[in-house]
Amino acid sequence: MNITFLIGNGFDINLGLKTRYTNFYPYYLEKYPEEMIAKFISQDKNYENWADLELGLGDMLEFISKDKSEEFLDSKGVLEECLTEYLKNQNVLFEIRNLEKATEKFKKNIINFSDEFNDEEKEKYKSTISTYRNEINFSFITFNYTDALDRIIEECQKDTNVIGYFKDSNSDTRQMKILKPLHIHGRLDEGMVLGVNDESQISNESLKSDNDFKDYFIKQNVLKESGNLNIEKAKKIIDNSNYVCLFGLSIGDTDSLWWKYLLEWLQKDLNNRLVIYFKENGNVSFSAQQILRKRNECRKKFIKQAQCTKDEIIDKVKRRIIIINNSEIFNIPGVVVNSEKNILQEYPYDYDTRIAVPAVSNSLTELAYATPKIPEEYISAHNSGIQLLKEDDEAVVKAKYIKLPEEKDD
């Protein structure tokens, strides 16, 4: 039996990371104010209109002539590099401080994910899981570029990927395993895929007919042209799943490929279940009818985004879409998001031996590690307080920059 979680940016936000596009824009606009795309974003003072960056880029093409398409793609490349840098900064700040507490809670919540179902669906889950005699696998497909989820799962798999056991009514025991996440749109260290879902989201008729441009801007085309098989791998995981759970996903237009595919998957087997976790903004409702209405609105949104208009299909699948609001399934204790100041304070520095310690660059791009006794001639002081170590120096292991505390008084 297979249970699959599709993970979106809401997962990272829930951990405390500032990974919304609206968090990123000030960083980008300050660094590259003269870039073509930056000028478009800065003209619109309300960043919320760019909350979906990919859709915003597609809309922007309405104002880009075909002879400016190369400049647009170059500017998009700069934006992608800047976004990668920004998200790496966030990665550095994330820390699993209490491994045992974090991993035990994560594993427990995954194993017991059905606890938040209503009574009818709980019984259905027990019935479904009892009919399978093989192991139970928990798979993860992440739409995020960051690796917070990977690091948590890696710790859960430290000694074994078996995270528990299921005993059915006949006392038969089966292993429950957690599997390594698949990054559907790439990772920070291998090139992110940023773009639209299909040519309908390219608001420029001349560019819609430009095959080269589409190969650079439509996400599934980019993956195909680069020889990336993540779409095929993800579809295979979904095809083999009995439950698919969506967490932290806005179910937006630029990923409609997946909402359509999940709707098709739901129709293939009456036992398949789609679980959608959604977070209520503002006051949480405790009225039964209000809760039912909000859950029905969520179902309708998914069906709309899956571009389904046939009543017979809607009637067939809607009762097999389980809506969970304000879930705590990924509220993980023992993890923190540090500030730059906190990271620097954690690592002392010995001025007598000049032993370098784990530190961060001024942009927090990555942790820097250096070996003891860095020769004085390899250190160049800067007014900013950042010490630049020669790139080819053996003392530098992972990064070029190290920030030191101010000199002690004698």
N, C-alpha and C positions, 0 to 999 in steps of 0.2 A: 504494500500500500504506500502511496506517495502523497504527501501534503506539501504544497509549495507556497512560499511567501514571495509576493512581488513587492519590493521595497522602494519607496520614493524618498524625496528630500525631507518629508515630514519626520522620517526616522532620525536624520541628523539634527534637525531642528529640535526634536524632542529631547535629544541628548544635551542640547544647549549650544550647539554650533551655529554660527551666524552664516548660514549657507543660502539664504534667500537671495534671489537676484537683486532685490532692492537693498540688501546689505552690501552687495558687490559694487553697485553702480558708483557710489562716491569714490571708492578706491580706483576704479577704472577711469572715471572722468578727470580725476586729479592727475593721474599719471599720463593719460593720452588725450588731452582735451582737443587736439587738432585732428584726431582721426575721424574719418567719414562717419562711422557709426556713432562715435561719441557725440558728434555734433547733433545728430538726429535725436539721441536720447536726451541731451542737455536742453534741446529746444522744448521738450515736453517736461515741464517742471514736476508733473505728477508721475513719479516712478511706477506707481501702481498700474499705470497703463502699459507698462513694460514688464509686468509681473511674470508673464510668460515671454521670456526673451526670444525664444525660437519663433513664436508666432509674430512677435514684433518685428523680427528681421524679415519675415515673409511679407508683412505689410509694408515695410520700408521700401521694398523693391519697386513699388508703384512709382517711386520718384527717381529710380535709377535707370538711366538709358543703357542700352546694350553695350555701347562703347565704354561705359563706366563700370561694367560688370567685373572686370579684373581688379579695379581699384576697390570695389566692394568686397570681393573675396579676400584681397590682401588685408583690408581693414578687419574683416571677420577673423582672419588668422591672428592678427594682433590681439583682438578681443579674447580669442580662445587661449592664447598664451598668458594673457593677463588673468583670465579666470582660473587657469591652472595654477598660477602663482598664488592667487588669493586663496584658493581652496587648499593648497599645500600649507599655507599659513594656518588655516583652521585645523588641518590635520595635526600639526605640531602641538596645538593647544589641547587636543583630546588625549586623555590619559585614563587607563584602567588602573586605579589606585589600589583597589582591594579585589584581587583576582578571584578569590574564593567566593566572596559575596556576589560579585557581578556574574560570574559564570553559573553558579548554582541557581540564581534567580532567573537568569536567561533560559537555562535548560528547563527549569520547572515550568516557566510560563509557556514555553513552546510545547512541551509535552501535554500540558493541560489547557491548550488554546480553546478547546470546546467548552470550557467551564462558563464562558460568557454567552453561550447559545441559550435560546429558550428551551423549555422542557421537551418540546416536540423534536427540535433539532438535536438535542443531546441524545435522545433515544435513537434517532436516526444514525448519528455518528457511532454510537456503541454497536448498533446492528451492522453498520458497514465495516467497521474495523474488525469485528469478530468473524466476518466471512473470509478474511484474508489470512493465509497461513504463512506468508513470507514476512520478511522484516518490514518495519515501518520507517520510511525515509522522510526527513524534513529537508526540503531543498529551498534555496534562496536565489531569486533573480533580482538583482538590484539595478535600478535606473540611475543610481548615484555614481559620481566619479570618485568620491572619497572612499577611504578604507576603514572607517570606524567599525562598520558591521563585520568586515573581514577579520579585524583584530580581535573582536569579541568571540567570533566563531572559532578562530584559530586557538584561542585560549581554551574554549570548550572542548576542542579536539586534541588537547595537549598530549594526553596519554592514549586516548582512543576516541573514535568518533561515535561510539555507543554512549548515548546520554541517558538511557533508561530502558525499562522493560515493560511490556504490556502482557497482562495475564487475562485470558478470556474466561468465560464461564466454565470451560472444560479444564481449566488450570493449565492450559497450554501457554507457554511463555515465548514471546518474540522480542527481538532486539529493536530498539528505537534509535536511529542514527541521524546525526546532523551532518549535512554535506556542505562543501565549500561553495561560497556564492559565485554566481556568474554575473559579470558586469556587462549588461546588454549594450551600453553606449560607451564602453571603454573605461579606462582608469587614468588617473593623473600621470602615471609613469609610462603609459603606452599610447597616448593620444586620444583625446576625447572626441566624441562624435556629437556635433551640435548642428541642428538643422530642422527642417520641417518634415511632416509625415508623408506628403505627396505633392504633386504639382498643383493641385487645387489651392494650396496655401502659398503659392508663388504669385503675388499680385502684380504680375507683369507678363503680358501675353507673349512678347518677343523672347523673354527668358524661359517661358514654359516650353518653347519649342527648341531650346538650346540644350542638346543632350549632355554636352560637357558640363554646362552649368548645373544641370540637375544632378549629375553624378557627384558634384562637390557640395550640394546643398540639401538634397533629400537624404534623410538618415539611412534608410535601407539601401539606397544606391551607394552611399559612401562605404557602408560595410561590405557590400557585394564587391565593389571595385577594388577594395583593399584586401580582398581575400579573407575577410573576417566571417566566420561561420556562427557568430553568437546568436543571430536570429534563428537559424535552424536548430541550434542547441537548445535555445529557450523554448521553441515550439515543441520540441521532443519532450522536454521536461513537463510542459503543460499537458501534452497529450497523454502522458503516463500518470497524471495526477488524478486523485479523487476529490481533493479539496484544493482550491486555489484561494489564497488570502491576499488582499490588497491593503497595504499599510503605507501611509504617508504619501499617497499619490493623489494628485488633484483631478485625475481622469481628464486630462486636457486634450485639446484638439491635435497637438503635434505628436501624440502617441496613439492616435485612433486605430492604427494597425493592430495594436494589442487588444483594444476593447472589442474590435470586430472578431478577433481570433478567439477571445474568451467566450464570446456569445456563441460562436460555432461549437466550441468545446462543450459548453453547457447543453447544447442540443443533442450531442452524441450519446449521452448516457443519462438516464433519469436519476441515477445515484450521484452524479456530479453536483458539487456545491461550490458556489462562489461566495466568499466572505469579504465584505467591504468594511473596513474600519474607517470611521470618519470622526473628526473632532468638531464639536459645536463651538461656535464663537459666541461670546456674550453669555447671557444667562442660560444655565442648563435647565431644561424643562423636566419637571417631574410629573406632568400630566400624561396619562396613558394615551389619550387621543393625540396629543401634541407629539409625543414620541413616535407613534405610529405614522403620523403625517410626515415627520422629518425623515423617517426611514423610507417611506414610500417615495419621497422626493429624491432621495439618494439612488434608489432603484431606477427611477425614471431618468435621472441624469446619466447613469451608466448606459441604459438602453439607448438613449438619444445619442450619446457619444459613440456607441457601437453602430450607429446609423441604421437602426432597425425600426421599421415602420409597420411591419406586418403584425396584426393583432393576434393571429394564431401562434406566432413565435413568442410574442410578449407574454401571452397567457401561459405558454408552456414553460417559460424559464423564470418568470418573476418570483414565484414562490420558492425557487431554489437559490435565490440571492439573499444571503443572510447579512443583515446590517447590524454592526456593533458600533455604538457611539461612545466616545470618550473612554476608550479602552486603556488599560494600564499594562497591556501585555509587554510593551517595550519600555516601561519605566524601570530603568536598571540602576540599582544601587551600586556604590563602589566605583562609579566612573565620574570624572570631573572634566570640565573645560577650564583650563588655566588661563590666566592673563599673562602677557609678556613679562610683567614685573614678577609674578609668582615663579615663573620658570627660572629667571635669572637669580632669584634669591635662593633657590634650592641648591645651587652649585657653588661652593666656596672656591677661592683662588689663592694659591700659595705664592706670594710675591718673592719669597727667598729662592725658591727653586724654579719659579715661573712654570709650574706644572699647569697646563691647560686642562680645562674640565668640560664636560658637556655644556654647550651653550647654544645660543640662537643668534641668527643674523638679525640685522636691524629690521628686516622685512619678515622675519620668522619663517623663511622659506623652508629650512629644515634644520634638524639638530646638527650641530657641528662637533666633531670629535677630534682632538689633537693629542699627540703623545707628549710625554714630559720633556722639560728643558728645551723649549723652542729657542733656537739661537736668536740673539738680539738683532742680528742683521736681517733676519727674515721678517721682522715686524715693522710695519709702517704705520705710524700714528695718524689718525684723522681727527679733525675737530669734532666730529660727531661722536667720538668715543668708540668708534668701530675700528678694530685692528684688522688690517688686511694682511693675510698670510700669503706668501708666494704660492701660486697654483701648483708649481712643480715640486714644492717642498714635501719631503716624506713625512713631515710632522702632521700634515693635514690629511685626514683620512676621508672625511665625507663632505666637507664644505669649505669654502674659501674664507668665510667670515667668522669671527668670534668676538663677542661683546664682553669686555672685562669691566669689573667694578672700578670705581675711582681709586687712585693710589692711596694707600694707608699713610697716615701721619707717622713719622718716626717717634 
